[in-house]
Amino acid sequence: MIVLGLTGSVGMGKSTTAALFRAAGAAVHDADRSVHALYRGRAVPLIEAAFPDAVADGAVDRARLGAIVLGDDAAMKRLEAIVHPLVREEEAAFLAGASAAGRRVAVLDVPLLLETGRGRAVDAVVVVTADPAVQRARVLARPGMDEARFAAILARQMPDAEKRRRAHFLIDTGHGMAFAERAVAAILRAVAPIRTRCGG
């Protein structure tokens, strides 16, 4: 089974691209969705112990948590030390299930794949990109987003140029959905002959 790591900076269209991979037949694990579930389940008591003000009504309040950790490197590292191991456990279970089901390609949709050194754990890295002006317009159109929050998010992420340099495959979503869909199909055709990390 081929394991692709899908990543891209905020506003680049990664979630849309993940959906295209899923529609094309790949098994896709969404790290953000996993975190959302953890914030309503296993991670709640751990986060409450570290950040008591971030939990309300038995679940992590993402807005409160964001206000606490965004721009505070030490707090962000504490949060990541709690959440990342849990997400990786779920990724491992997902990959085992996909392999057992005979899936040919599995995609790990991970926003900070390269920032956290996870690029070495996959067979190939797919980076979703777009023109900076397109990225900025998309992000600032989101509810609750402003220039300061956008800048804080970008500060945590590897520059797009560096991500593109490290990519095995690029998908530019600035050219529209049809272009991205063709790029996904081309990647799936290209990886079929690649031997996996396990030699399978």
N, CA, C and O of each residue as an XYZ file, in Angstrom:
800
protein
N       0.844     -1.196      0.000
C       0.000      0.000      0.000
C       0.881      1.248      0.000
O       1.819      1.352      0.790
N       0.582      2.172     -0.869
C       1.297      3.442     -0.924
C       0.686      4.406      0.090
O      -0.534      4.547      0.162
N       1.539      5.067      0.871
C       1.075      6.057      1.839
C       1.552      7.435      1.380
O       2.753      7.695      1.306
N       0.596      8.310      1.075
C       0.901      9.679      0.678
C       0.650     10.619      1.852
O      -0.337     10.473      2.573
N       1.543     11.577      2.040
C       1.326     12.631      3.020
C       0.835     13.868      2.298
O       1.539     14.413      1.447
N      -0.365     14.316      2.628
C      -0.969     15.489      1.986
C      -0.870     16.674      2.933
O      -1.308     16.593      4.081
N      -0.296     17.775      2.458
C      -0.142     18.920      3.329
C      -0.209     20.203      2.518
O      -0.241     20.176      1.288
N      -0.231     21.318      3.218
C      -0.302     22.625      2.575
C      -0.629     23.672      3.616
O      -1.266     23.373      4.625
N      -0.204     24.878      3.381
C      -0.439     25.952      4.335
C      -1.919     26.340      4.357
O      -2.698     25.937      3.492
N      -2.281     27.124      5.360
C      -3.664     27.550      5.529
C      -4.173     28.230      4.262
O      -3.466     29.033      3.654
N      -5.395     27.905      3.872
C      -6.018     28.563      2.734
C      -5.590     28.070      1.367
O      -5.978     28.649      0.352
N      -4.798     27.014      1.321
C      -4.304     26.525      0.033
C      -5.265     25.554     -0.663
O      -5.098     25.265     -1.848
N      -6.262     25.054      0.059
C      -7.221     24.141     -0.554
C      -6.963     22.681     -0.243
O      -7.358     21.798     -1.005
N      -6.298     22.423      0.878
C      -5.942     21.049      1.226
C      -7.161     20.172      1.490
O      -7.205     19.022      1.053
N      -8.146     20.706      2.201
C      -9.337     19.903      2.514
C     -10.096     19.519      1.245
O     -10.573     18.392      1.106
N     -10.198     20.474      0.329
C     -10.853     20.177     -0.949
C     -10.078     19.106     -1.712
O     -10.674     18.209     -2.309
N      -8.759     19.202     -1.692
C      -7.929     18.226     -2.385
C      -8.049     16.851     -1.733
O      -8.070     15.838     -2.432
N      -8.126     16.803     -0.415
C      -8.318     15.527      0.273
C      -9.616     14.870     -0.181
O      -9.671     13.657     -0.385
N     -10.653     15.677     -0.336
C     -11.934     15.142     -0.804
C     -11.809     14.579     -2.219
O     -12.461     13.590     -2.553
N     -10.977     15.204     -3.047
C     -10.754     14.689     -4.402
C     -10.043     13.342     -4.367
O     -10.377     12.444     -5.140
N      -9.066     13.197     -3.478
C      -8.399     11.900     -3.335
C      -9.390     10.833     -2.875
O      -9.368      9.701     -3.358
N     -10.249     11.205     -1.947
C     -11.246     10.252     -1.437
C     -12.201      9.845     -2.554
O     -12.533      8.669     -2.698
N     -12.639     10.820     -3.340
C     -13.567     10.532     -4.434
C     -12.918      9.663     -5.503
O     -13.601      8.920     -6.208
N     -11.586      9.761     -5.622
C     -10.861      8.974     -6.627
C     -10.523      7.568     -6.137
O      -9.904      6.788     -6.861
N     -10.926      7.245     -4.915
C     -10.754      5.881     -4.426
C      -9.687      5.670     -3.379
O      -9.510      4.546     -2.911
N      -8.959      6.723     -2.989
C      -7.939      6.578     -1.951
C      -8.593      6.601     -0.573
O      -9.613      7.258     -0.364
N      -7.992      5.879      0.352
C      -8.412      5.968      1.749
C      -7.754      7.206      2.344
O      -6.547      7.391      2.192
N      -8.525      8.056      3.018
C      -8.000      9.331      3.509
C      -8.237      9.460      5.011
O      -9.351      9.269      5.498
N      -7.173      9.784      5.731
C      -7.286     10.081      7.162
C      -7.078     11.576      7.363
O      -6.039     12.115      6.981
N      -8.049     12.243      7.954
C      -8.039     13.687      8.149
C      -7.596     13.982      9.582
O      -8.343     13.743     10.532
N      -6.371     14.505      9.730
C      -5.852     14.778     11.066
C      -6.684     15.830     11.790
O      -6.894     15.723     12.998
N      -7.161     16.846     11.070
C      -7.984     17.882     11.712
C      -9.284     17.295     12.254
O      -9.713     17.629     13.358
N      -9.906     16.419     11.468
C     -11.147     15.790     11.929
C     -10.876     14.920     13.151
O     -11.688     14.852     14.074
N      -9.726     14.259     13.145
C      -9.335     13.445     14.285
C      -9.186     14.310     15.534
O      -9.622     13.925     16.618
N      -8.568     15.478     15.375
C      -8.398     16.381     16.510
C      -9.754     16.852     17.027
O      -9.962     16.925     18.238
N     -10.676     17.172     16.123
C     -12.023     17.590     16.534
C     -12.662     16.517     17.416
O     -13.258     16.825     18.448
N     -12.532     15.253     17.000
C     -13.112     14.153     17.780
C     -12.406     14.007     19.130
O     -13.053     13.767     20.150
N     -11.093     14.151     19.133
C     -10.338     14.058     20.384
C     -10.735     15.162     21.347
O     -10.741     14.955     22.560
N     -11.068     16.343     20.813
C     -11.463     17.468     21.665
C     -12.832     17.254     22.302
O     -13.235     17.999     23.195
N     -13.538     16.236     21.836
C     -14.810     15.864     22.469
C     -14.692     14.547     23.232
O     -15.657     14.077     23.835
N     -13.480     13.951     23.197
C     -13.319     12.625     23.801
C     -12.041     12.473     24.599
O     -11.869     13.099     25.645
N     -11.139     11.631     24.095
C      -9.979     11.220     24.890
C      -9.070     12.355     25.336
O      -8.444     12.265     26.392
N      -8.989     13.420     24.548
C      -8.049     14.498     24.887
C      -8.593     15.459     25.939
O      -7.833     16.241     26.510
N      -9.883     15.412     26.199
C     -10.496     16.425     27.069
C      -9.853     16.480     28.457
O      -9.438     17.561     28.877
N      -9.750     15.361     29.190
C      -9.162     15.471     30.529
C      -7.697     15.887     30.509
O      -7.231     16.565     31.424
N      -6.971     15.484     29.471
C      -5.561     15.856     29.376
C      -5.396     17.345     29.121
O      -4.533     17.994     29.713
N      -6.230     17.885     28.232
C      -6.156     19.317     27.934
C      -6.684     20.136     29.104
O      -6.165     21.214     29.398
N      -7.708     19.631     29.767
C      -8.249     20.357     30.923
C      -7.209     20.478     32.026
O      -7.152     21.492     32.721
N      -6.383     19.440     32.189
C      -5.327     19.495     33.209
C      -4.279     20.546     32.869
O      -3.736     21.201     33.759
N      -3.997     20.704     31.582
C      -2.971     21.656     31.160
C      -3.521     23.064     30.968
O      -2.847     24.052     31.260
N      -4.764     23.141     30.470
C      -5.386     24.440     30.151
C      -6.832     24.437     30.661
O      -7.762     24.288     29.869
N      -7.027     24.598     31.957
C      -8.382     24.479     32.536
C      -9.422     25.384     31.895
O     -10.588     25.003     31.786
N      -9.023     26.569     31.473
C      -9.990     27.522     30.913
C     -10.429     27.160     29.497
O     -11.330     27.791     28.945
N      -9.792     26.142     28.905
C     -10.106     25.787     27.516
C     -11.228     24.766     27.407
O     -11.662     24.446     26.301
N     -11.706     24.249     28.535
C     -12.741     23.210     28.510
C     -14.044     23.755     29.077
O     -14.063     24.397     30.127
N     -15.137     23.486     28.358
C     -16.464     23.897     28.812
C     -17.469     22.825     28.434
O     -17.437     22.303     27.320
N     -18.349     22.500     29.345
C     -19.411     21.522     29.091
C     -18.854     20.178     28.618
O     -19.444     19.524     27.758
N     -17.723     19.776     29.180
C     -17.176     18.456     28.897
C     -16.455     18.319     27.578
O     -16.142     17.205     27.160
N     -16.181     19.442     26.902
C     -15.470     19.397     25.621
C     -14.510     20.573     25.549
O     -14.666     21.570     26.253
N     -13.516     20.435     24.684
C     -12.566     21.524     24.486
C     -13.224     22.594     23.613
O     -13.748     22.302     22.538
N     -13.186     23.818     24.091
C     -13.685     24.961     23.327
C     -12.527     25.451     22.465
O     -11.568     26.021     22.984
N     -12.609     25.232     21.148
C     -11.493     25.538     20.262
C     -11.157     27.029     20.254
O      -9.987     27.401     20.156
N     -12.160     27.868     20.356
C     -11.913     29.312     20.351
C     -11.128     29.722     21.600
O     -10.174     30.496     21.522
N     -11.546     29.190     22.752
C     -10.830     29.512     23.990
C      -9.404     28.963     23.947
O      -8.453     29.642     24.333
N      -9.273     27.727     23.472
C      -7.952     27.108     23.403
C      -7.042     27.902     22.464
O      -5.875     28.142     22.772
N      -7.587     28.305     21.320
C      -6.806     29.087     20.371
C      -6.321     30.394     20.977
O      -5.184     30.808     20.752
N      -7.188     31.038     21.744
C      -6.811     32.303     22.375
C      -5.678     32.112     23.376
O      -4.868     33.013     23.592
N      -5.630     30.928     23.984
C      -4.594     30.640     24.983
C      -3.252     30.325     24.330
O      -2.212     30.814     24.772
N      -3.275     29.511     23.281
C      -2.008     28.980     22.748
C      -1.455     29.732     21.543
O      -0.245     29.714     21.312
N      -2.317     30.392     20.768
C      -1.837     31.051     19.552
C      -0.911     32.213     19.917
O      -1.305     33.128     20.640
N       0.296     32.167     19.421
C       1.277     33.198     19.727
C       2.101     32.918     20.965
O       2.999     33.693     21.295
N       1.814     31.811     21.668
C       2.568     31.410     22.859
C       3.250     30.081     22.550
O       2.619     29.027     22.632
N       4.519     30.123     22.198
C       5.223     28.918     21.755
C       5.234     27.825     22.816
O       5.054     26.649     22.498
N       5.441     28.202     24.066
C       5.507     27.206     25.135
C       4.155     26.507     25.308
O       4.094     25.287     25.460
N       3.077     27.291     25.285
C       1.740     26.710     25.421
C       1.421     25.825     24.226
O       0.826     24.760     24.387
N       1.811     26.255     23.023
C       1.561     25.450     21.829
C       2.301     24.116     21.908
O       1.756     23.078     21.532
N       3.520     24.143     22.390
C       4.285     22.903     22.522
C       3.652     21.958     23.535
O       3.651     20.743     23.337
N       3.113     22.515     24.626
C       2.424     21.674     25.607
C       1.196     21.015     24.982
O       0.930     19.832     25.196
N       0.452     21.808     24.203
C      -0.736     21.263     23.544
C      -0.351     20.182     22.546
O      -0.970     19.118     22.518
N       0.660     20.440     21.728
C       1.082     19.456     20.724
C       1.577     18.172     21.367
O       1.369     17.086     20.825
N       2.234     18.285     22.526
C       2.717     17.088     23.226
C       1.559     16.215     23.708
O       1.717     15.008     23.892
N       0.404     16.830     23.909
C      -0.793     16.077     24.305
C      -1.481     15.474     23.083
O      -1.826     14.292     23.070
N      -1.676     16.302     22.059
C      -2.543     15.919     20.938
C      -1.837     15.054     19.897
O      -2.412     14.072     19.427
N      -0.609     15.396     19.530
C       0.056     14.687     18.435
C       0.178     13.180     18.647
O      -0.090     12.423     17.714
N       0.576     12.707     19.847
C       0.642     11.241     20.018
C      -0.716     10.557     19.843
O      -0.783      9.439     19.331
N      -1.789     11.214     20.262
C      -3.124     10.631     20.106
C      -3.515     10.548     18.631
O      -4.091      9.555     18.186
N      -3.195     11.597     17.884
C      -3.506     11.595     16.449
C      -2.702     10.495     15.747
O      -3.224      9.813     14.866
N      -1.454     10.326     16.129
C      -0.616      9.309     15.482
C      -1.112      7.903     15.793
O      -1.013      7.011     14.950
N      -1.638      7.700     16.982
C      -2.264      6.408     17.292
C      -3.423      6.137     16.342
O      -3.571      5.027     15.832
N      -4.237      7.149     16.110
C      -5.387      6.983     15.218
C      -4.942      6.786     13.770
O      -5.555      6.017     13.030
N      -3.872      7.482     13.364
C      -3.328      7.284     12.020
C      -2.859      5.841     11.840
O      -3.121      5.222     10.809
N      -2.163      5.309     12.848
C      -1.652      3.943     12.761
C      -2.793      2.947     12.624
O      -2.708      2.003     11.838
N      -3.862      3.157     13.387
C      -5.021      2.269     13.300
C      -5.691      2.386     11.937
O      -6.138      1.388     11.372
N      -5.759      3.612     11.409
C      -6.328      3.839     10.078
C      -5.522      3.106      9.008
O      -6.097      2.429      8.155
N      -4.193      3.234      9.047
C      -3.347      2.585      8.047
C      -3.450      1.073      8.129
O      -3.472      0.394      7.103
N      -3.514      0.545      9.336
C      -3.662     -0.906      9.494
C      -4.981     -1.365      8.889
O      -5.035     -2.394      8.215
N      -6.041     -0.604      9.128
C      -7.339     -0.962      8.570
C      -7.370     -0.865      7.058
O      -7.939     -1.727      6.387
N      -6.757      0.186      6.515
C      -6.723      0.368      5.062
C      -5.934     -0.753      4.398
O      -6.329     -1.264      3.349
N      -4.823     -1.130      5.013
C      -4.009     -2.215      4.461
C      -4.767     -3.537      4.498
O      -4.758     -4.294      3.527
N      -5.423     -3.808      5.623
C      -6.191     -5.047      5.755
C      -7.337     -5.108      4.757
O      -7.738     -6.189      4.324
N      -7.864     -3.932      4.392
C      -8.975     -3.870      3.442
C      -8.495     -3.940      1.994
O      -9.302     -3.954      1.064
N      -7.172     -3.983      1.810
C      -6.625     -4.096      0.465
C      -6.588     -2.793     -0.321
O      -6.548     -2.804     -1.551
N      -6.601     -1.669      0.392
C      -6.552     -0.387     -0.316
C      -5.168     -0.194     -0.936
O      -4.157     -0.505     -0.306
N      -5.121      0.315     -2.160
C      -3.842      0.506     -2.861
C      -3.135      1.776     -2.424
O      -1.906      1.824     -2.385
N      -3.908      2.811     -2.092
C      -3.327      4.097     -1.711
C      -4.044      4.632     -0.472
O      -5.274      4.656     -0.416
N      -3.266      5.057      0.510
C      -3.810      5.731      1.686
C      -3.196      7.120      1.766
O      -2.014      7.302      1.473
N      -3.997      8.091      2.162
C      -3.550      9.483      2.244
C      -3.682      9.953      3.687
O      -4.750      9.854      4.289
N      -2.583     10.467      4.233
C      -2.610     11.104      5.544
C      -2.664     12.606      5.329
O      -1.683     13.214      4.902
N      -3.799     13.197      5.623
C      -4.035     14.635      5.465
C      -3.579     15.306      6.758
O      -4.300     15.301      7.756
N      -2.368     15.887      6.732
C      -1.752     16.428      7.955
C      -1.272     17.856      7.701
O      -0.331     18.049      6.932
N      -1.889     18.862      8.321
C      -1.499     20.247      8.070
C      -0.017     20.529      8.335
O       0.627     21.227      7.553
N       0.525     19.994      9.426
C       1.915     20.270      9.803
C       2.818     19.069      9.526
O       3.733     18.786     10.299
N       2.564     18.378      8.443
C       3.332     17.177      8.094
C       4.834     17.453      8.057
O       5.618     16.715      8.654
N       5.233     18.513      7.359
C       6.659     18.809      7.205
C       7.224     19.507      8.429
O       8.374     19.271      8.800
N       6.436     20.360      9.057
C       6.911     21.069     10.241
C       7.241     20.110     11.386
O       8.134     20.379     12.189
N       6.521     18.997     11.456
C       6.731     18.041     12.549
C       7.621     16.871     12.138
O       7.739     15.896     12.882
N       8.249     16.954     10.966
C       9.160     15.908     10.529
C       8.496     14.634     10.074
O       9.145     13.592      9.981
N       7.186     14.703      9.784
C       6.464     13.488      9.404
C       6.654     13.118      7.936
O       6.236     12.040      7.514
N       7.275     13.991      7.160
C       7.472     13.701      5.741
C       8.272     12.436      5.502
O       8.116     11.781      4.471
N       9.126     12.092      6.451
C       9.938     10.872      6.309
C       9.141      9.609      6.590
O       9.619      8.508      6.318
N       7.935      9.744      7.129
C       7.131      8.589      7.510
C       6.155      8.153      6.423
O       5.379      7.217      6.618
N       6.195      8.836      5.270
C       5.290      8.496      4.167
C       6.105      8.176      2.923
O       7.298      8.475      2.857
N       5.455      7.569      1.944
C       6.147      7.214      0.709
C       6.392      8.422     -0.181
O       7.411      8.476     -0.870
N       5.487      9.386     -0.185
C       5.645     10.588     -0.998
C       4.835     11.716     -0.368
O       3.804     11.488      0.264
N       5.325     12.933     -0.555
C       4.674     14.125     -0.001
C       3.975     14.886     -1.127
O       4.578     15.204     -2.151
N       2.691     15.168     -0.912
C       1.901     15.962     -1.851
C       1.622     17.312     -1.196
O       1.001     17.375     -0.136
N       2.076     18.379     -1.822
C       1.859     19.720     -1.278
C       0.817     20.454     -2.111
O       0.923     20.542     -3.334
N      -0.186     20.977     -1.423
C      -1.229     21.784     -2.059
C      -0.811     23.244     -1.940
O      -0.474     23.711     -0.852
N      -0.833     23.957     -3.044
C      -0.336     25.329     -3.062
C      -1.289     26.224     -3.865
O      -2.213     25.744     -4.521
N      -1.042     27.519     -3.796
C      -1.804     28.508     -4.574
C      -1.052     29.819     -4.495
O      -0.152     29.980     -3.670
N      -1.414     30.740     -5.339
C      -0.800     32.067     -5.317
C      -1.071     32.725     -3.954
O      -2.169     32.575     -3.417
N      -0.097     33.449     -3.386
C      -0.300     34.088     -2.079
C      -1.533     34.986     -2.015
O      -2.191     35.058     -0.977
N      -1.848     35.661     -3.100
C      -3.032     36.530     -3.099
C      -4.310     35.709     -2.988
O      -5.262     36.117     -2.322
N      -4.328     34.552     -3.642
C      -5.476     33.647     -3.550
C      -5.596     33.112     -2.132
O      -6.686     33.086     -1.561
N      -4.476     32.688     -1.569
C      -4.453     32.183     -0.201
C      -5.000     33.226      0.772
O      -5.866     32.926      1.594
N      -4.492     34.436      0.672
C      -4.900     35.495      1.603
C      -6.392     35.785      1.491
O      -7.072     35.930      2.508
N      -6.903     35.870      0.277
C      -8.326     36.149      0.087
C      -9.188     35.040      0.683
O     -10.206     35.313      1.319
N      -8.781     33.799      0.478
C      -9.545     32.672      1.021
C      -9.584     32.710      2.545
O     -10.641     32.546      3.153
N      -8.418     32.927      3.154
C      -8.343     32.863      4.609
C      -9.096     34.022      5.253
O      -9.828     33.818      6.221
N      -8.927     35.229      4.733
C      -9.582     36.390      5.341
C     -11.087     36.385      5.136
O     -11.803     37.137      5.798
N     -11.581     35.543      4.225
C     -13.025     35.418      4.034
C     -13.668     34.502      5.069
O     -14.893     34.426      5.159
N     -12.845     33.806      5.851
C     -13.393     32.882      6.843
C     -13.971     33.644      8.024
O     -13.450     34.696      8.393
N     -15.048     33.125      8.629
C     -15.636     33.787      9.803
C     -14.628     33.885     10.947
O     -13.919     32.922     11.239
N     -14.568     35.029     11.581
C     -13.704     35.215     12.742
C     -12.237     35.423     12.422
O     -11.415     35.531     13.333
N     -11.895     35.481     11.148
C     -10.490     35.631     10.765
C     -10.159     37.105     10.549
O     -10.972     37.868     10.028
N      -8.954     37.490     10.959
C      -8.470     38.837     10.684
C      -6.981     38.762     10.367
O      -6.387     37.685     10.415
N      -6.385     39.896     10.047
C      -4.983     39.922      9.630
C      -4.056     39.389     10.722
O      -3.107     38.663     10.430
N      -4.327     39.745     11.967
C      -3.455     39.323     13.067
C      -3.504     37.804     13.249
O      -2.474     37.158     13.438
N      -4.694     37.255     13.192
C      -4.826     35.800     13.361
C      -4.193     35.064     12.168
O      -3.537     34.038     12.344
N      -4.392     35.586     10.983
C      -3.789     35.001      9.787
C      -2.264     35.001      9.922
O      -1.610     34.002      9.621
N      -1.705     36.117     10.373
C      -0.250     36.217     10.534
C       0.262     35.236     11.582
O       1.329     34.646     11.417
N      -0.504     35.062     12.664
C      -0.095     34.126     13.719
C      -0.094     32.694     13.214
O       0.790     31.910     13.559
N      -1.088     32.349     12.394
C      -1.149     30.998     11.824
C       0.024     30.779     10.872
O       0.684     29.741     10.923
N       0.280     31.751     10.011
C       1.390     31.630      9.061
C       2.725     31.490      9.779
O       3.619     30.792      9.300
N       2.863     32.151     10.924
C       4.124     32.110     11.661
C       4.452     30.705     12.152
O       5.619     30.374     12.363
N       3.418     29.877     12.334
C       3.619     28.502     12.796
C       3.913     27.554     11.641
O       4.339     26.421     11.864
N       3.693     28.003     10.420
C       3.788     27.106      9.273
C       5.042     27.374      8.455
O       5.478     28.517      8.318
N       5.610     26.313      7.920
C       6.744     26.426      7.023
C       6.326     27.245      5.803
O       5.214     27.074      5.304
N       7.197     28.134      5.313
C       6.829     28.917      4.120
C       6.450     28.008      2.957
O       7.014     26.929      2.776
N       5.485     28.471      2.176
C       5.002     27.666      1.058
C       6.130     27.293      0.096
O       6.156     26.180     -0.430
N       7.049     28.208     -0.130
C       8.152     27.926     -1.058
C       8.984     26.746     -0.585
O       9.423     25.928     -1.393
N       9.203     26.657      0.726
C       9.982     25.538      1.269
C       9.193     24.234      1.187
O       9.759     23.178      0.905
N       7.894     24.308      1.432
C       7.067     23.108      1.289
C       7.111     22.601     -0.147
O       7.256     21.402     -0.389
N       6.986     23.521     -1.092
C       7.031     23.114     -2.498
C       8.378     22.480     -2.840
O       8.443     21.539     -3.631
N       9.446     22.995     -2.248
C      10.775     22.437     -2.510
C      10.886     20.995     -2.017
O      11.595     20.182     -2.610
N      10.185     20.688     -0.938
C      10.275     19.355     -0.334
C       9.250     18.368     -0.898
O       9.265     17.188     -0.547
N       8.374     18.842     -1.760
C       7.284     18.001     -2.264
C       7.764     17.027     -3.331
O       8.675     17.323     -4.104
N       7.132     15.864     -3.354
C       7.287     14.945     -4.481
C       6.271     15.297     -5.573
O       6.533     15.125     -6.764
N       5.103     15.795     -5.138
C       4.041     16.184     -6.063
C       3.447     17.509     -5.595
O       3.339     17.764     -4.396
N       3.060     18.353     -6.561
C       2.413     19.631     -6.265
C       1.018     19.663     -6.887
O       0.802     19.150     -7.985
N       0.077     20.273     -6.165
C      -1.254     20.521     -6.712
C      -1.572     21.990     -6.470
O      -1.715     22.421     -5.326
N      -1.681     22.760     -7.553
C      -1.987     24.185     -7.466
C      -3.499     24.355     -7.602
O      -4.059     24.205     -8.688
N      -4.144     24.669     -6.488
C      -5.603     24.789     -6.491
C      -6.070     26.140     -7.017
O      -7.270     26.370     -7.169
N      -5.124     27.030     -7.295
C      -5.504     28.326     -7.827
C      -6.016     28.268     -9.258
O      -6.567     29.246     -9.764
N      -5.833     27.116     -9.917
C      -6.273     26.958    -11.307
C      -7.672     26.351    -11.415
O      -8.153     26.092    -12.519
N      -8.321     26.127    -10.282
C      -9.685     25.627    -10.325
C      -9.811     24.149    -10.003
O      -8.826     23.412     -9.973
N     -11.054     23.734     -9.762
C     -11.346     22.370     -9.329
C     -10.983     21.329    -10.383
O     -10.427     20.283    -10.048
N     -11.285     21.597    -11.642
C     -11.012     20.620    -12.698
C      -9.515     20.346    -12.806
O      -9.100     19.202    -12.996
N      -8.706     21.402    -12.684
C      -7.250     21.258    -12.737
C      -6.772     20.398    -11.572
O      -5.956     19.494    -11.753
N      -7.285     20.684    -10.369
C      -6.881     19.921     -9.189
C      -7.301     18.457     -9.310
O      -6.558     17.558     -8.918
N      -8.482     18.229     -9.848
C      -8.966     16.865    -10.017
C      -8.065     16.078    -10.969
O      -7.766     14.909    -10.723
N      -7.639     16.717    -12.046
C      -6.724     16.057    -12.983
C      -5.371     15.782    -12.327
O      -4.756     14.745    -12.571
N      -4.915     16.717    -11.494
C      -3.637     16.528    -10.804
C      -3.701     15.341     -9.844
O      -2.757     14.556     -9.755
N      -4.810     15.215     -9.132
C      -4.989     14.076     -8.221
C      -4.961     12.763     -9.002
O      -4.292     11.812     -8.597
N      -5.679     12.710    -10.108
C      -5.701     11.495    -10.932
C      -4.306     11.152    -11.432
O      -3.926      9.981    -11.460
N      -3.539     12.167    -11.826
C      -2.188     11.939    -12.331
C      -1.275     11.399    -11.229
O      -0.445     10.524    -11.477
N      -1.433     11.921    -10.019
C      -0.618     11.437     -8.897
C      -0.939      9.974     -8.590
O      -0.035      9.168     -8.372
N      -2.210      9.641     -8.575
C      -2.597      8.260     -8.287
C      -2.067      7.310     -9.354
O      -1.671      6.188     -9.041
N      -2.055      7.745    -10.600
C      -1.463      6.904    -11.652
C       0.041      6.771    -11.461
O       0.610      5.703    -11.688
N       0.684      7.857    -11.043
C       2.145      7.860    -10.920
C       2.647      6.986     -9.776
O       3.707      6.370     -9.884
N       1.890      6.931     -8.678
C       2.402      6.199     -7.512
C       2.140      4.710     -7.582
O       2.703      3.950     -6.794
N       1.305      4.278     -8.501
C       0.963      2.844     -8.559
C       2.174      1.928     -8.608
O       2.166      0.898     -7.934
N       3.246      2.257     -9.393
C       4.382      1.333     -9.449
C       5.381      1.480     -8.309
O       6.291      0.661     -8.173
N       5.217      2.541     -7.470
C       6.216      2.793     -6.427
C       6.171      1.699     -5.373
O       5.094      1.318     -4.915
N       7.346      1.188     -4.984
C       7.425      0.247     -3.879
C       7.263      1.007     -2.568
O       7.810      2.099     -2.420
N       6.535      0.459     -1.634
C       6.295      1.132     -0.374
C       7.496      0.979      0.546
O       8.443      0.245      0.261
N       7.420      1.708      1.672
C       8.490      1.653      2.669
C       8.668      0.231      3.187
O       9.766     -0.142      3.602
N       7.610     -0.561      3.167
C       7.687     -1.929      3.668
C       8.047     -2.913      2.557
O       8.115     -4.121      2.786
N       8.279     -2.387      1.352
C       8.658     -3.258      0.261
C       7.494     -3.939     -0.426
O       7.693     -4.806     -1.276
N       6.245     -3.542     -0.053
C       5.079     -4.206     -0.626
C       4.626     -3.582     -1.917
O       3.652     -4.039     -2.515
